Amino acid sequence: MKTLLTLAVLCAALQLNAAEWLTDLTKAQAKAKAEKKIVFLAAVLDTCSVCRGMEKSVFPSKDFEEFAAKNLVLVKTEFSEKKKLTDAQLKHGAALKEKYNLGEGWPTLLVLDSNGKVLKRHLGGFENGTKDLLAFIATTKP
């Protein structure tokens, strides 16, 4: 019983430290404006191995989460070849795809100002994972 309680507390602590990913760009822009941050948008495809790798190792890394907490409002939009998405996800994804020309490569990573202007764009992963992603974002001039 003590082991289960310890495990539950540990899981709760990990959830508290997990970065908050929004799915609504309009809300993310408002939050970025209020907090004086930039928006990081990750457009991912369910069948993309690079996308899944970033979701499992880069985005949950301590370095990324600490940097994001101080500097970013995170947005993730999913596209799918296999998984059924909700109507809201499909509509939002289609709007973002048209506005930002998403899907030329996966993942499509955008750094936006709080008005939605693209400051930086990257297609694909990063050779050195978190380190290269953070360098890419950190050199952005709003």
N, C-alpha and C positions, 0 to 999 in steps of 0.2 A: 504494500500500500504506500509506503514511504517513497518507493521508487517511482510509482505512478504520479504521485504528487510532485516530486522533483521534476519529472518529465513534463508535466503540465505547466509548471512554472517556467521551465526553460523554453518551451514552445511559445508561451505567452510573451516572454522577453524577446525572443527572436522576432515575433510579429510586430512588437512595438518599434523595433529598430528597422523594420523593412521600409524601404522607400515607398512613398505613396505615388502610384501611377494613376493619373486621371485618364478618362476616355473622351472627354468633351473639350475640344480645343478652345471654344469660347470661354468656358469656365477657367481653363488653364491660363488664358491670356489675362483675364480679370485678376486672377490670383497673382500672376507675375507682375502685373502693373502695381497692385497693392503692396506686394512684398519687394518690389524693385529687383526682380530677378529676370532671367531669360528663360525661354521655353525650350525644352529638349523633346523633340517628337521622334519616336521610334515607330516606323511602319514595318511590321513583320508579317511574314507569310507562314502559315502552319506547316508547310512541307519544306521549308528552308532550313537546312542544317546549321548554317551560320547564325541564323536568327535564334534558333533554339539554343545553340552554344552560348550566345551572348546573354540570353535570358537565364541560363543556368549558372554561368560563371562570372560574367562581367557586371551585369546590372545588380546582382545581389552582393557584390564584393564590398568589403568594408570601405575601401578607398572611394569607390563610386558613390556609395550611399552617403558618406560624409560630405563629399563634394556637392552632391545633389542637394542635400539638406540646406547647405549654405547658399547655393548659387542658382539652383534650377527649379523649375516647375516641370514635372515629368508628364508626358502624354504618350500613351501607346495606342496605336490603332492596328487592328488585326485584319488580315486578308486571308482568304481560305480557298484551298483547292479541294479539301476533304471534309473539314469540320463545318457543320451548319451554324451560321451566324444569325443573330436576331435581325429583324427588320431595321431596328435602330442602328445596329453595327454596320449593316450593309449601306444604309443611307449616309451615315457619317463617313464611312470609308470612301464611298463614291464621291462625296463632296470634297474630301481632302485629296483624293487621287486626282481629281480634276484641277483643283486649285494649285497643288504643289507638284503635279506630274509624278506622283508616286508609282512605284512598280517598275521603274527602269532597271532596277537591281534590288536585291534583298540582302539585308535589311536596307531601307532608305532611312537615313538619320538626318534630321534637320535641327538646326539651332535657329530659333526665331526670336525676334524681339516681342514685346508685349502687344504689339499691334499686328503680329502675324507676318512681318517682313522676314524673309529668309536671310539670315546672316551667314550661315554656312550649310553645306550639303555634303553628305558622304554616302556612297553606295558600297555595301558589303561590310565585311568585318575589319578588324585591325590586327596586324601581325602580332603585336605585343599586347593584345587584349585591353584591359583596363587602363594601363599606362598610356597607350596611344590614344585611346578614346578621350581620356582626361586632358591630354595635351591638345587634342583637336578642339575640344570645347573651351579650354582655358584661354586659348589665344584668340577667342572671338571678341570682337570690338562691337559693343551695342551701338 
